[in-house]
Amino acid sequence: MKKYRGKALLVACVVVGLLLKIPHSSNAITIPQIMSVESTTPDGSYKAGTTIMISVKFNGAVTVEGVPSIALNSGGTANYASGSGTDTLVFNYAPQSGENSTDLDWSNGNALTLNDGTITDSSNASPANLSTVLPALGAVKDLVIDTVAPEKPVITLSETGPTHEVTVSISYPSDTVDERYQMWGDNPAIYNGPFVLTSNRTISAYAVDTAGNSSETVVGIINIDTTPPSVQAKIKGSVQATYSNVVKLEMTGQSTDVRDMQFSDDNENWSEWESFNSFKPYTLPSGAGMKTIYVRVRDAAGNLSEAYPVSITLLASNEEINLALYSSMTGYPQVTASYTCCGHGEDDGQRTVNGLFDYSDGAHDRWTNYGGNASDSVIYDLGESKILNQIKLYLFNDGGGVKLPSSYNVQYWMNNQWIDLPNQVKAPLTPTGTSNKDGATKVNTLNTVNFNLISTNQIKITMNNGSASTGFVELEMFLNSTTADTQAAAPVVVAIDNLPNRDAVKLSDSEAIQAARAAFEALTETQKALVTRLDHLVQAETALHEQEAMLTDLSVESAFSNGAGNEVTIKVASPLDINYTLETNLFHIRADDEEMIVTEAYFDYSDWSYRTIKLMLSSPIQRNATAVSVDIQRGALWTTLFKLNNAILDRQIITFKSVDVIVDDQITIEDIAAIASRPEWHIDVNRDGVFNSDDVKSLLSQIHRVAD
C-alpha cells in the first residue's frame, strides 16, 4: 500500500512541476522544486557503520554549493554526497551507535538544511524552493535502523559439575536471525537444537539480529570426567593384629576429587555410600583369623576407584593378650624415644607396637638409636593403667651399625617417678638376637622379662649400646595369668594402685582403703606374695589413721537459706582454717527428701571470726519446702586447732519463709519480735533444746534480708 501511495504522490509532483514550467510570460524564471525522494538502498534493517543512499529529485538540474543535509528521525543526518549539475542529488547516511528507527524518515517536513550552502537552478542560478514539505521517505521505502546489539544467548548444561556426559542447550533472543556457536578448535556452526558432549570442551555462542548486530559472546566450559579416582587405606597405626572387632581405617593417597566412600568384607557386597572421611571405624566380621576390608571411592562425576584391600588379623579373645599392641580406636600406646634414627623417623618407635615382625633392612619396621647416644630410652604411654607381669623384647641386629645391646633395663611409672620392675628375671640373662643376615625370626630374637604384678600406664625401656648402636623390632606386654593365684592377685594390685598417695589421702578415702585391705587379707599367702606396692596401702592406712585421730565433734550454731533458696549459710562454733580446701561432695542438702546439688563451697570472709561457710546450689530450695537439712561428712572442715569434724548429720536448715512470719518478702525486727512473742513460732536455731537469747541473736543476724 505504501508503494501505491508513493506513486500517486510522484504523479502529483510531476503535474505540479509541469504547471510551474508553463511560461506565464516570456520572461518567466524556473525555480527549482523537489519533485520526489527515493533510495537505492534495499529495504531492510541496517546497523551502525553501514551506508544508506537517499536520492532527492528536483524539477530540473540544480547546482550545489557546500554540504546540505537532511535530519532523520533516527537522530542521524544524511549529508550531501553527489549530483550537482543534475536533477537528482544523492545524500549518504551512515548510522551511528544509539541511532535507531523502525521506519526511517525525515525528522520533520522541512528537514533539508543548506548549512550555509546553496542549491540553485543550474541555468539561471535561482535558489531552490525548500519551503515545501519533503515527500515522505517512509512512503516509498521500508528502512529500519537498528544499532542495538541483541541479548546474549544462554548456554544451559544438564550438569554443571564433573560428569560423564553433558547435554548442551542454547537459547537465543527472539530477534536472532543467525544462531551460531563454536566448539573451540572447530569452525563456527549453526545451532540446530540440544546436543550431547562426552569430552571436555569450551563452547562460545553469539546471536546476530536482522540488522547484523552481534551479541556479546557467551562461553560455557564442559567438565567431562571419565578418570577414576584412587585411594589407599591402612589400619590406623599400620597395626597388623587386633583383639577388638572394631578397628579404625585410615584412608591415604586418595585423589583430590574424591567425594564418597564405601566398604566391603568380600569385594562383592558393599555398604551404602557415605561422605568421604580420612578415618572410619569399621566392625570386622566375627571370628578370629585374617580379615580383609575392601575400600573404594567415587568422585563427583560418579567414577569408581578400584577396590583397595586392607588386611588385619583378628586375634581370639581367649589368647594371651598383648597389652602393648597398638589400638587403632584408642590411639595407644603412644611411643616416644630419647633418640630416633636417622633424622627422618625411619626407625620410629611407634612401629614396635604394630604386631609386625619384619627384620629386613629396608622395612625399617623397628626402633634403633643408630647415630644416637650411648644409652637411649623408649617410653610407652599406654593411655590408662594396665596390669602386667611380663614383657617380651625382640632385638634387632643387622651385624653392622646396629647390634645387640650390652644390657637393657625396664622400668615403670609410679608416684611420678620411674621405678625398676619388682623382682624382674630376664631370660636369657644376656641380650640375644640372631642377625637379620643369618635369618632373624621372632623366636631367635626374643628376650623375656618376668616380674611381680604391677599396675602402670607407662613403661620405659633403656638400651645400653655394646659394640654398636642398638634397637628392637617389637615389644609386647602381658598379664601372664596362667595360674589361679595370679588371677586372684591382679584385682588387688589394681585396688591398691588406685589409692591416693599418702599426702593426698582424705577421710573420704576411708571406704576404698578399707576395701583394698580386706581384699588383700582375703588372699592366700602365695597370692599375697604376688601383690606389689603393699607399702602404698600401708601408707594410705597410716595417713587415714592420723586424720581419724584428729576428729572432733564440731557443733553448728546456725544454718539459714536465703530468700532465693540457692544459698545456704552455715556458722559453726569453732574458728576454721580458711586455707583448707572445701570439697563440695562432702556437703549434702535435702529438701523434703529431694537431694540438692551443691555446686560451690567457700568461706565467708566477711565473718572475721572465720566460723562461717556458704554453700551454693544448682537449683533453689522451693519456698514451700517444710523439711530442709544438711549432712556434713567427716573431714569436710578443718579447725584452727588442727581438728577435723566428725560427721554432722541431718542438721536443720532454717528457710527464709520460716523467719518471714509477717510474709512481706523481707526479714525485719517485726518478724523477730513476732517469733519471740509467740511460743508456737519459737525457733531453736542452735538446737540446744531451748529458745533463748542465743537463738534470738542468730535470728537478728537475718534482719534486712529480702527475697531475691
Helices and strands as residue ranges (DSSP letters): H 2-21, E 34-39, E 44-46, E 52-58, E 62-65, E 69-71, E 77-82, E 88-93, E 112-113, E 118-121, G 137-139, E 143-145, E 154-157, E 166-171, E 176-183, E 189-190, E 195-197, E 201-209, E 218-222, E 232-235, G 236-238, E 241-242, E 246-252, E 258-264, E 274-275, E 279-283, E 289-299, E 308-314, E 334-337, G 349-353, E 367-368, E 375-395, E 407-414, E 417-420, E 425-427, G 436-438, E 446-464, E 471-478, H 484-497, G 502-504, G 507-509, H 510-521, H 525-528, H 534-548, E 551-552, E 556-561, E 567-572, G 584-586, E 587-591, E 594-596, E 598-603, E 612-617, E 628-632, E 644-645, E 648-652, H 656-659, H 669-677, G 679-681, H 693-700
